[in-house]
Amino acid sequence: DVNVAMGYVDPNYFLGGKITLDAEKAKKALKETIADPLGLDIYQAGKGILAVVNAQMRDAAKAILVSKGYDTRDFTMMCYGGAGPVHMWGYTQDFELADVITFPYAAAFSAFGGACAEYLHRYHMGVVISIPNGLDDEGKTSVAKNIDDAWRSLEAKAIAEMASEGIPEEDLEYRYGFYGRYMGQLESFETLLDAGTAKGAEDIDRIIAAFEGMYTNIYPDGARFPDAGYAITEVFVQAIAPKAMPEIISHKIEGVTPSESAFVETRQVSHEGAFYDFKVWQMSELRAGNIIHGPAIIRDPMTTVIIPPEKRIEIDEYLVLHYR
């Protein structure tokens, strides 16, 4: 309702015009339930609503990365779903990222990912395994056998279950890992490994090194506490059946200026407390190499891309839209 009332979403082009939205009802609802009780006009109320919604999405996305010790500037945000590109301008504000991208098929991006994803089952087993600091090679070999036995047990379960789904053993690949922590800690941390065998002391050293590498990706090096020893609380195996991936077609780069056929209209939009004339462009008519400068809207039957003033969309050879 707010996006329609503010002018971001065209009520006459919802699902490509198959459904007509009632803009006046949207404005009436916004006025009576939010704006009037707060002594605001509908555009002030809409601005406030969008600020809250966008901030919540931004904070949630940031929390996922920051809580794991990652630098947000190392990541690209993919904005998808029918509404993802509508709010892209808002939830990426004050959010330092390597890139922000969306797609002509944003509304079907999750389904596309599901169709392309490899078949994967993940199997876990709880264990109680201690690796005291300074454990000798004989002790490490004993620990290695316990870990290896658990992995082999999970592999056997994976083979049986995947076979029941029509996937033969010879088509399977495996990834291995464990959940570990320093002795005395309450939280265990997932650690992936580059090999899934544990036969001797050198394999335990490799497992410890992998844990330390994972840990220092999250916490400063000074937070390490190897003197405490290590506890492994869970092991896991991922069984994967790869599948053929679709080929994403590369398109010839054309000029930065969109064709005349791509232009639809100019529409007045209330954006961040002011009215602007937004140029509206048709997604299907845009080409690789085109640059759309804001204030602008790119419309599609399944989604809407908002480009505020001072921002732009650059379309690459795969028709991916880069928000800059």
Secondary structure by P-SEA (a helix, b strand, c coil): ccccccccccccccccccccccaaaaaaaaaacccccccccaaaaaaaaaaaaaaaaaaaaaaaaaaaccccccbbbbbbcccccccccccccccccccccccccccaaaaaaaaaccbbbbbbbbbbccccccccaaaaaaaaaaaaaaaaaaaaaaaaaaaaaccccccccccbbbbbbcccccbbbbbbbcccccccaaaaaaaaaaaaaaaaacccccccccccbbbbcbbbbbbbbccbbbbbccccccccccccccccbbbbbbccccccbbbbbbcccccccccccccbbbbcccbbbbbccccbbbbccccbbbcc
